[in-house]
Amino acid sequence: MTFRILCLDGGGIRGVMPARILQAVEQQLGSPLKDHFDLIAGTSTGSILAVGIALGKSPEELLNLYLEKGLQIFPYQSILSPNRLPLILQYGFSAPKFSDKGLIDVLQKQFVDLTLVDITPDPNKLMDSLKVLIPSYDTMGRNPVIFKSWAHDHWYAQLPLWEICVCSSSAPTYFPAYRIEKNGQVYSLIDGGVCANNPVSCAMAEAIRLLRQSSNKNESLGDVIEQIKVISIGTGDPASPISWERARGWGKIQWAVRIADIFMDAPTDIHQYVAEQIMSVNQNDEQPSYIRLQLPLKDPLLAMDDARPDNLQKIINKTDVYLEQVRGKLEKFLLNW
């Protein structure tokens, strides 16, 4: 059998990139995306896309969600905006840039009262069901929290999908940590990007475990990996170099300005490295089993919280150019999907 995985990075409003790329993927496959994957993993903005796809939404619907509701989630650019005053009064001058009210309102309307159980209703038929995986991080336990739609016995199983996406999207410096109290325990959850902005290695680890549980116990690890195919989609690589001359003299203030970007960027590259090393066991040029789609952005204006229409159109235009560059590669990869 073939176990097909879709992985979607975090990256705020730049979720328009994977949404646009997924339009091309769905067009090539010829039918709804949810019918073509066994596991969809998404972090932060990727969690919103992952849940949306799992619920049967089209990439076009999800792209329009960013275009139409982006300014509700990211309503201003400057931290000096007067709209930020209530946050400063509540948390002090070190308050996050945005309230999470807009994010919560948008996601509640999108996903209503559905839960992870609604995505994978029968855990006894895992290999025949679509599954979703969403990383977050608990600042109380100082541990990653990996929400899995097939883990019906976990504390989070009956949480609303909108709430799980808020947990995974509460990026440090941008949004407040999100509090959940369940079974007498308190969780303080922040963006999964601090541990797995690219969730691909988390997804592959779960795929290997699920395949080994369901298959011939005599299969080697290499045989199991050979059954896995992965599409991993990023939100662009906008990282500008930080020279040694600059970084060597930085203290708390300078690092604090850049630390959110570094938190999101470094885990992405590490998880990509792990995935590539694992998949290289059975990778070949004729029938590749892993593809990474990531725009090499160098435009500092394409910030993850700039939801202004002209910026979103700029992102879409750059994504379209990139899609033309990789069209042949993508079509070849999907030919035997």
N, C-alpha and C positions, 0 to 999 in steps of 0.2 A: 504494500500500500504506500501511498504518498501522503505525507503530512505537510500541509501548506500553511505557511505563517505569513502574516502581514504585520509589520512593525512600524510605528509612527512616533517620531520624536516630539519632544516638547519644543516650544518656541513662541508662545504668545500669539499675537495677531498674525505672525508669519505662518500660521496654520493654513493660510490661503494657498501656500505652496503645495503641501501634500494634497490638499483638496483638489487643486488643479491637476496635479499629476495623476491622482486617482480617477479623474474624469477620463484621461487617456487610457489608463489601465482597464477601466470598465468598458470603454468603447472597444478595445482590442479583444476583451474576453466575450463581449456580446450579450451579457446578462448581468443582473445585480451582483455586486461584489460579495455580499454575504454568502452567496452560493458557491464561492470559489475558495473559501478558506476554512481551515479547521481551528485556527487560533488567531485572534487579532489582539496585539499588544499595543497600548498607547500610553504615553506619559504626558501629563499636563494638557496642552492643547491637543496632543495626540490622543488623550483619553476621550476627549469630546468627539473626535473623529471616529475612534474605535467603537464607542458606544453607538454613535449615530449609524454607522455602517451595520453593526450587529442588529440594530432595530429595523433595518431595511431602508434607511434613508439613502438617497443617491448622493454622489459627490457634488452634483450641482446644487442640491438642497443645502449641503453643508457649506459649500463655498458661499452661497447666498446668506447663510447664517452669519459668517464673518463680515460680509459686505454690509449687511443691514443692521447688525447688532453690535458691531465692533466698538462703536463710539459709546454704547451703553456700558460696555465693560471697561474700556479705556477712554474716559470722557475728556481728558485734557493731556497736554504735553508737559507743562512745566510744574515742578514741585512747588512753585510759588503761586500756583493758581489759587484764587480765593475759594474755589470749590473744595479745596483740601483742608480748609480751616476746621471743620468738625473733627477730622481725624487728628489734627494737631491738638485740639482741645481734649480729645479722648486719650491719646497716647503720648503726647508731647512732641517735641520737634523732631524726634527720631522716628516718627510715625511712618508706616508704609505709604507708598505713593497714592494708592487707591483704596477705597472701600471695596469690600467684596459684594456689596448689595447688587450692583449691576450684573456681575457674574452669576450670582445666585438666581436673580430674577430670570435671566435668559435661560439658564439651564433647567430651572423648574418648569418653564413653559415648554421646553423642548422634550423633556423626558418624563414629565408629570410624576406619577407615583410608582413607576416601574422599578424593579430591583434586578440585581445580578441573577437571581433565580429565574427571572423571566427570560433571560438570554439562554441559559442552559438548564432547562427545567428538570431533566432526568440525569443525575450524575452516574447512573448505572449504564448509560449509553453514551459515554464520553466520546468515543471514537467516531460516533455518527452524529455528533452535535457540534455546533459552533460554540467556541469558548472565547472569553475575553479576559485579559490580564491587564491590570492597571497598577503601577507603582506609586507609592506615596512615602512619606517619612514622618515618623512619630518623634517629636522632640522630647516627650516625656520618657519614653522607653529608650530613646536614642537608637532606634532600629528602623530599618525599612519595613513598610507594610505593603505587601503585595496582594491586592484585591484580585480574587480569582472567581469567575462566575460558576465554577463547578464545585467550589468548596462550601457546600451548603451547611456544614457543621461549624463554620467559623463565625465569630462574633459579628462580622460585617454583612452576613449573607442577606439580611432583610433591609439593609440600608437602601434608601432611594439612589438610583443611578446618578441623579443630579448631585447628590451630596458626595458621592465617591469622586465624581469629576472635580468638584470644588476642592476636595482634599488634595487631589493630584495636581491641581492648577494653582494652589496658593503659593506663588513664588515669593521667596524672601525679598524684601525691600519693595515689592510691588503690591502684595496683598497681605492682610493679617493671617496668622496661623488659624486653622479652622478647628474648633473644639467639638469633640464627640464624647458623650458619656454613654457607655454601654455596659450592662451587667455589673454596675458598680465601679467600673474602671474608666478613667478619663484619658482621652487621647488628644494630643495637640499635633495636628497633621499639617504638613507643608508639602510644597511641590516635590513630586517624585524625581524631578530633574536633579536634585542634590545628590541622588544616588544612582539614578538610571535614566538620564534624559533620553538616551537611546535604549529602549527596553529589549533590544534584540537578544542579548545573552540570557536575560531572564526568561524570555519566551522559548529559546532553544533548550534551556535546561529543563523547563517543564515539558517540552515536546519529547525530549529524550526519556524522561521519567515515564510519561504516559505511554509511549511506544513500548518501552521495556515491560511495563505492567501488562500490556495487552497482547504481546507477541510471544514467540517462542523464546523461552528463557536461555536457549543455547546460542542465540544471536550475539555476535560480537558488537562492541560499541560502534565499530566502523559500519557494520551492516545496518544498525539503527540510524546512524547519521545519514546514510545513503538514502533513506526514505524521506528526508526533510528537504523542503524547498522554501526559500525565504525571499520576500520582497521587503526591503528596509528603506523607508523614505524619511529624509531629513527636512528641516525647515531652513536650510541655508547655512553656510559657514561664514559668518561675518567677522570672525575674530581677526582683529588687527594685531600685528606683532607688538609685544612689549619688550623693548630692548633691555639688555642687561644693565646698560648705563642708567636707565630709568628705574628698573625694578629693584636694583640693589639698594637704592636709597629710600624706598617707599616704607612708610610706617602705616599705622592703623587707618588714618584718614584716606591716604591714596589707595590702599588695598580695598577699603570699604567701598570706594566708588566703582571699582571694577570687579569686586568679588562675585556679584550675582552672575555676570557674564561668564566668569571663569568656572563657577560652580556648574553652569549649564553646559559649557563647552568641553571640559575635561572628561566627565563621565561619558559623554557621547563618543569621544574618540576611543576610550578604553573599551567600551562595550563593542564597538565596531571591530576593534582589534581582536577581541576574544572570538567574536562570531566568525571573522575571516579565517582565523587559525583553525577553528573547529571544522568549518565547512571546506577548508582546503584539503581535508582528508580524501574527499571524493569529488572535488571540483574539477571539471574539465571544460575546455573551450567549446566543444561541440554541444554539450548539454549541460550548461551551467545550472547550479542549484541555488545560487545566492546572487542577489543583485542589490547594490546600494545606490540609491538615487538621491544625490545631494548637490545643491547648487553651490558653486564656489563664489559666494558673495564677497565683495570688497567695498560695498557702499555703506558707510556708517549711518546713512540716513534711514536705512531699513531697520529701524528699531523694533523690538518685539512688542512695544506698547503704542506704536504710532498707527492708530486706526483711521486716520484721515483718508477720505476717498482717493485723493491723488496718490498717496503712498501705497494704498492697497492696489491701485491700478498699476503702479510701478512694479510691485512685486509680481503681479500676474504677468506683466509684459516680460519680465526677466525669466519667469518660469516657462513661458511659451517658447522663448529663445532656447532655453536649456532643453526642453522637450524635443525640439527639432534636432538638436545636437545628438541626443541619445535615442532617437526614435528607432533606428535600426537595431540597436542593442536591446531595447525594450521589447520590440516585436519578436526578435529571435528568442529572447528569454521566455516570453509568454506563449510561444508557438506550441510547445508540448506541456503546457501548464496542466 
